[in-house]
Amino acid sequence: MGNRLCGKHSASEESFERPPIEPSTLHGIMGQSSSHDATSKESPLPSSHPLDGVFTRYTEQDGEGVMTGPGFQQFFEEVGVDLADLLSLYVAFRFKAFAAGTFTRDEFVKGMQSVGCSSVEELKAFIPELRKKMEIPREFSKFHNYVFDISRDSVEQRSIRIGVAVPLLELLLVGRYSLGRPFVEFLGHHRPADGRGGVMTRDEWNSVLPFMQRYPSVESLADYSIDEAWPVLLDDFVESLRGGEGAATEMTPPKQHVAACFCSLISLFVHKGRWAQAPIIQQAYSASCPSHRAPSSSCVPSFW
């Protein structure tokens, strides 16, 4: 036992070859237990299982009945995966771990069963196959969304801190998508100063991968339209790449806030049919946009 290659499926699509990056953030996420409730939502296993002995080896140090802290780190060391390697998060994804840095008994046993392994030695031998499988596009898309969930500070949150998002997206995007590096750099400079609290929302996170897949190069952005249902963050990113006048990345937070309020106010006046009755707003609009005529009702956002 230990020489057998476990698992029933291998990657059937082209995978990417790239060395792991080692940001301290990823090590922190996987090396420390999360504030989430680490109770699995799956139906419980029988009271005893052959893998219980393996699991117990890594839980004796904390005595909590869950694999976390030193035991969690020891498990990955013996499997041969650095906690700073994105693959450590992928293993958690395959084990359906509910909380970062923690495996419950059910998650561990069912996770080992799901990859067809009955020992740590077998899992270690299967790691190269798991790395290939992680790169299958459909699998990677599911994994990408999972990384957001496990990186939240609590299950109630619908966003993650930008200091966590940036290094994780670097691991997920850079080397896989040509716009990955520009986007990560843009996010790191743009979001902390754009007045949105230094966080990245779930909608923004889940939209990044489809965006990267749809627009594989700067040239392909010629087909990008702000009328599509992409988050504003991606509109701003595209504008910054196009180098258009008034790109969002060149605006200071106060100007961005004023511009947003100004546009909303204009839309309200147009919607109410009071554009001619708003000389002050009209004068300000003409002064700031001399090349534009008064907006029409067709410009009014649907939410009005």
TANORGI-V548276 format. One record per residue. RES is the residue in three letters. PHI is phi as a letter, one per 40 degrees, with the letter a starting at -180 (* if undefined). Layout:
res={RES & RES}
phi={PHI & PHI}
This chain:
res={MET & GLY & ASN & ARG & LEU & CYS & GLY & LYS & HIS & SER & ALA & SER & GLU & GLU & SER & PHE & GLU & ARG & PRO & PRO & ILE & GLU & PRO & SER & THR & LEU & HIS & GLY & ILE & MET & GLY & GLN & SER & SER & SER & HIS & ASP & ALA & THR & SER & LYS & GLU & SER & PRO & LEU & PRO & SER & SER & HIS & PRO & LEU & ASP & GLY & VAL & PHE & THR & ARG & TYR & THR & GLU & GLN & ASP & GLY & GLU & GLY & VAL & MET & THR & GLY & PRO & GLY & PHE & GLN & GLN & PHE & PHE & GLU & GLU & VAL & GLY & VAL & ASP & LEU & ALA & ASP & LEU & LEU & SER & LEU & TYR & VAL & ALA & PHE & ARG & PHE & LYS & ALA & PHE & ALA & ALA & GLY & THR & PHE & THR & ARG & ASP & GLU & PHE & VAL & LYS & GLY & MET & GLN & SER & VAL & GLY & CYS & SER & SER & VAL & GLU & GLU & LEU & LYS & ALA & PHE & ILE & PRO & GLU & LEU & ARG & LYS & LYS & MET & GLU & ILE & PRO & ARG & GLU & PHE & SER & LYS & PHE & HIS & ASN & TYR & VAL & PHE & ASP & ILE & SER & ARG & ASP & SER & VAL & GLU & GLN & ARG & SER & ILE & ARG & ILE & GLY & VAL & ALA & VAL & PRO & LEU & LEU & GLU & LEU & LEU & LEU & VAL & GLY & ARG & TYR & SER & LEU & GLY & ARG & PRO & PHE & VAL & GLU & PHE & LEU & GLY & HIS & HIS & ARG & PRO & ALA & ASP & GLY & ARG & GLY & GLY & VAL & MET & THR & ARG & ASP & GLU & TRP & ASN & SER & VAL & LEU & PRO & PHE & MET & GLN & ARG & TYR & PRO & SER & VAL & GLU & SER & LEU & ALA & ASP & TYR & SER & ILE & ASP & GLU & ALA & TRP & PRO & VAL & LEU & LEU & ASP & ASP & PHE & VAL & GLU & SER & LEU & ARG & GLY & GLY & GLU & GLY & ALA & ALA & THR & GLU & MET & THR & PRO & PRO & LYS & GLN & HIS & VAL & ALA & ALA & CYS & PHE & CYS & SER & LEU & ILE & SER & LEU & PHE & VAL & HIS & LYS & GLY & ARG & TRP & ALA & GLN & ALA & PRO & ILE & ILE & GLN & GLN & ALA & TYR & SER & ALA & SER & CYS & PRO & SER & HIS & ARG & ALA & PRO & SER & SER & SER & CYS & VAL & PRO & SER & PHE & TRP}
phi={* & h & c & c & c & c & h & b & b & b & c & b & b & c & b & b & b & a & c & c & c & b & c & c & c & c & c & c & c & c & c & b & c & c & c & c & c & c & c & c & c & c & c & c & c & d & c & b & a & d & c & d & c & c & c & c & d & b & b & c & c & b & g & c & g & b & c & a & f & d & c & c & c & c & d & c & c & c & c & g & b & c & c & c & c & d & c & c & c & c & c & c & c & c & c & f & c & c & b & c & g & a & b & c & d & c & c & c & c & c & c & c & c & c & b & g & b & b & a & c & c & c & c & c & c & c & d & d & c & c & c & c & c & d & c & c & d & c & c & c & c & c & c & d & c & c & d & c & d & c & c & c & c & a & c & c & c & b & a & b & c & c & c & c & c & c & c & c & c & c & c & c & b & c & g & b & b & c & c & c & c & d & c & c & c & c & c & c & c & c & c & c & b & c & g & b & g & g & b & b & c & c & c & c & c & c & c & c & c & d & c & c & c & c & b & c & a & c & c & c & c & c & c & c & b & c & c & c & c & c & c & d & d & c & d & c & c & c & c & c & c & c & g & c & c & g & d & c & c & c & c & c & d & c & c & c & c & c & c & c & c & c & c & c & c & c & d & c & c & c & c & c & g & b & d & c & c & b & c & c & c & c & c & c & c & c & c & c & b & c & c & b & c & d & c & c & c & c & c & c & d & c & c & c}
